[in-house]
Structures are given as structure tokens and as C-alpha cells.
Amino acid sequence: MSLVVSSLAAQESKPDAEPTAEERAALEKQFLDKIESLGWTREGKAKLGTMAEVAIPKGWRFTDGNGTRSLLKMYGNLPGESELGMLTTEGQGPWVIFEFEDSGYVKDDEKNQLDADAMLKSLQEGQKIGNERRREMGLEELQLLGWAVAPRFNDQTKNLEWALRIGSKNGESINYSTRLLGRSGVMEVDLVCGPEEMTTLLPQYQSIIAGFQYVAGNSYAEYREGDKVAKYGLTALVAGGAAVAAGKMGLFAKLGGLLAKLGKGVFVIIAGVGIAIKSLIGKLFGKKEQI
């Protein structure tokens, strides 16, 4: 899995010392222990707030919204406030992240009018604004390289999906996105992985989507006259949903924090380990910028 290095606090060390195998193992164990401490459920169904639930596949595990936000921060991402949970495999696996946008019922009348070229251009313009925010926070800029899968709508399941290629100087990742339309809003589901992983992971991801369901009263088919209706349609969902309506285009965190795991073979080190480890990281992997 492609990961990124996060910030570290100061501590004394020998900056030029070569890392030993024991030091490498200790760093990785420390990080994995930190991940484990977030709390995980490994079987059954996971509740996604009060709106929905998802089956936990064999070999995967689930953490709630608080655990999800903590993990995103550990990887140098900018979480929002609407994360409901995350599925991932053991160790440092891919992410499947769930958020709910309480936008109201999104009409599907644009399903035959999805202009992939125009949407990509809008997303790239939005990411320019996002990169301004990332620079202010000392984070590396990200680039939208193009579609891995152009936007498409499944009229049977009322799901909208697409995949974006995201790049930085550390490498490239894929964000595969699904929007599950519901009665009062949209469940936003995103698979974050490396390009080389997508072919293998896509069947598993689609199985996860098949194991998702809104609880009674919240499905798209249960819309009733008088329910809240969203102020935007399918095109805006691709371009950022409510952020577009507010004139603040950007993906994921609505603050320009486009979610990505980049950089070959690099594991995150938790804050507070010490500047000694920052030097050690340089020895192990070469300099890596935060994402």
C-alpha cells in the first residue's frame, strides 16, 4: 500500500546514524499499534450513523467516524466532519471511507447528460483552490491527472461512480468514488488505493457496495412528496456536492484536502516520536513530503 509520512515532534538523536533492522521493525510496530488502538470491529454489520449499515467482509475491519478521522490525520490528510466510518484490511491496507451528505433527495434527471470532460476541468480548477489551502498548511500540492473511470450512473441501483487519478511528486493513487443516493441525502463511499491495486481491489470494493443498505425509511425509493430536495444534481455530486453549491469547490474535506495515499513503501510515523525519527525516515526512504 502506498502511504505518506506525517509530522514529528522534536527529540534528541544521532541524525547521521544508519537505521538498523531493529529500528525499522520498532518504528513499524509502533505505527501499527497506534492504528490498532483506534478500535476495530471485524465481523457482522457496521452501523453508519443512523442512516445505513454495511456488512464487514472477511479479512476486513471497521472503525467508526472518530477512528476514521484519527487515521486520516495520521496519514497527513484533512478530514471533514461527516465521516461515519472506514473499512480496511489488516496492517496498512486500502481504505473504503463512508461519509453522509445531508443534502436532501438528489434528482437523477441528469443521468444521461454527464459530461466527463467538463467535470474533470471543473475538478482541476477546484483543486487549484485546494492547493492554496494545502500550501498554507505546509502540505504538498496534489494534481488531478485524469479519469481512471469516467463518471457513470447505474439506474438500477441509483449509484453514481467514477475514479480519479491523483498525483504528487511522491507518486500516484486512485480515488474510486461511489455515491449511493438516499431519501434524505447521499452516502459518499471512496476507495483509496494505489493504481497497481485497483484491478485486484475493485471486485472486493464492489462486494462491499453490494453489502451496503440504507435502514428502513431512508432508501431512495422511499422518497415522499414534501421531503427535502437537494439544490444540485448528479453533475455537482462529482464536482464536490454541497461544496459546489457553497462556491467552495474541492474534493473530500471541502478544504482542498484531496484524500490520497502516496509514496512507494513508506509507512506513517505518529506524531511525538521525535525529530530523531525524521532523520531516520530520510535514511530509510529518502525525503517524503506530507500529503
Secondary structure, 3 states (H helix, E strand, C coil): CCCCCCCCCCCCCCCCCCCCHHHHHHHHHHHHHHHHCCCCECCCEEEECCCEEEECCCCEEEEEHHHHHHHHHHCCCCCCCCEEEEEEECCCCCEEEEEEECCCECCCCCCCCCCHHHHHHHHHHHHHHHHHHHHHCCCCCCEEEEEEEEEEEECCCCEEEEEEEEEECCEEEEEEEEEEEECCCEEEEEEEECHHHHHHHHHHHHHHHHCEEECCCCEHHHCCCCCCECCCCHHHHHHCCHHHHCCCCCCCCCCCCCCCCCCCCCCCCCCCCCHHHHHHHHHHHCCCCCC
